[in-house]
């Protein structure tokens, strides 16, 4: 999901100037050199992890832009107040899902669709469900409604880090199927489909076949009627459990 | 030719090469037990003559001790120094420690309280400086380091007391310094950061004893000065960039320092208001220590609109070059090109890509790049390789005179460039990192090791030793050693924290240690049988 958002923003950037909001220009000029073109961090931290950006007031964010954070690389920016307001609006628009009007549809019926379509086999909601896919309890605070729709309809478009399907064939000839949580030069950590971790050393691995697409079946959404889909999206839009942490995946290196 | 003859010739070559390196090395760095500068000595080679830990026994390397920092800094980029069994290390921008290098026990601690830097008088961002630095320089009983409030401070190495502290900003606003200072003769050399912040780059030389400014060399010429013809007849040069934010190198025989510079400004990706080559941005300068004058310069990326700072270490090597001994300067540049220059004259000898690049078609006899079409940033976005983070960056390369290879943490990437900024093209090619061993004679990569599981940017450098080893790291904290000759992976240890520093090595009581700074600790490693309690 996180990768999806990144791609979406990068895509919007590549499309050109005609649809760029004014705050995006301001961001590109002053903020992107450190926080990255997509605000997910570069030399400076990701703004999607910044409390003041994600939960603070407009005034607090504006003050930081204007005055900087002493003792850090966040310098004060002496730019026009109008530009600061445009910048704040832009940052809120990309980092704060869940603040718009609720998505139309019957969320209770949507929950039934969620169960019927088997979403819960892989996705946990409020402590119940599977573990292979991302937990959806706060999905509406992480993704905008059109992003959720896209993720449901086009699961292959992007697969988040830690959720890619993988088949690992070991030297002894057995094969491990699951999602690849982490890897480096020496080891792999796979969450198997049965919910157990397979912790593998490269020495014992013959080959690693990463899935091209997502483990999530595209057919699941395709079999829904337009009404069912709308209700499912309404159900997902109600998933706004308070986020306990901003570190949604692994340690931010 | 028989194998034996080949072996003999290669042994002779290595011996000649080692002798040449000995001559190039400043006498004060003669004892290989000590690691006395950011790069170990004055050459930038990051090569240690210690060979107790070698390719045959490195598998028995284990942690000897760790020292955990009380306060987690934003970044730990420092290389520790060691002299006579004492380790000196800076942590983040404001902490520093002396440790028993055999045990990691603290000898003294220094905590600097950072005052809020004053606002700039000019209508432009005032950089408060970065809250990290890359370590100490050492001369006599004095340790020199820079802090975020634009101070160059000298500590007494015996108790951590402040001997003097000089404000390095005057008359400019506070830009901050992050590079470890360099000692040359009786001078301490300090560069500054802020190349993207509308500054005019400069290099300052201070008296080791008194902290008084001896000279200041601007890296962007004023109107009328040599090089000013590469700027428009406007005020742009005042914000021309060319920051000096890493550590230079020094050739004592020629009494010349080599200091690299960063990208031009004021707008990194929009060159329309700074037409011309923009000297001395993205260059290496051969500077006379006595007065800061420039003997020669070489510009790697004229009129840079991609933010490809040339601040990578200028590595000094004396070696055979096309049949005769030559004084060389090597640089693996952020623009993905490996360069060889004659460091006496600045003459261009070789340019060869070592990482993905789509911007340079060829090079003229003088080493000027001939651009590919359609590489200038546009509002639609121009796709160029490498991306803004480059084919490499400040992470230290290392050169092993026994192999003739330069070890570089390289990065294959592409990006979109706009006049207002950049993005990484992670759709068509996720940036990938490698340890690459470059044959300095041809510029070709002899072997490479992919560094897996790393994030988009990797700023952990290398160390190479006479034990036939090269040490390197992943961002996530895997500290690794490979065979310097063949690239075979021999050893690794998961430190469990971000590494964005380069390793060093030292010997105390006859025992060789390898040390690396991670985000939260310094680790020292020794062979299992040599580990002390």
Interface residues (C-beta under 8 A of the other chain):
Chain A: X6 X7 X10 X11 X13 X14 X16 X17 X25 X28 X29 X32 X33 X36 X37 X38 X42 X43 X68 X70 X71 X72 X73 X74 X75 X76 X77 X78 X182 X183 X184 X185 X186 X253
Chain B: X74 X114 X116 X117 X119 X123 X124 X125 X126 X127 X128 X129 X130 X131 X148 X196 X197 X268 X307 X379 X380 X381 X389 X416 X418 X420 X421 X422 X423 X424 X425 X426 X427 X449 X450 X451 X452 X453 X454 X455 X456 X457 X474 X475 X476 X478 X480 X489 X492 X498
